[in-house]
Amino acid sequence: MTPKDKAKQLYELIRYDVSTLKGTETLINEVAKRCALIAVDEMLKQNKKITVSHLVSTYKSSQDFNENFTNVQNELDSYVLQNYGYWQEVKQEINKL
């Protein structure tokens, strides 16, 4: 799913729930947008924690970790490009809504 499609999906899911509240269309849209941004921020935080935790647990000792530091750095770079970058793009698309 593209970041733009994911942004719309999150926004619409939250907007549907928020629309049951009483308020103007502008207020409903703003609340839905803010909630979607909060959700994406939480995804960014959790994904980073999980990835770092997984990488650290992969190595048996600190010496093993240090010996494989280049691999660790490459895995983190890969994560940033694939996941973190994706959620950052979703966040940008939500801001455009």
Secondary structure, DSSP 8 states (H G I E B T S, - for coil): --HHHHHHHHHHHHHHHHTTS-S-HHHHHHHHHHHHHHHHHHHHHHHHHHHHHHHHHHSSSHHHHHHTHHHHHHHHHHHIIIIIHHHHHHHHHHHH-
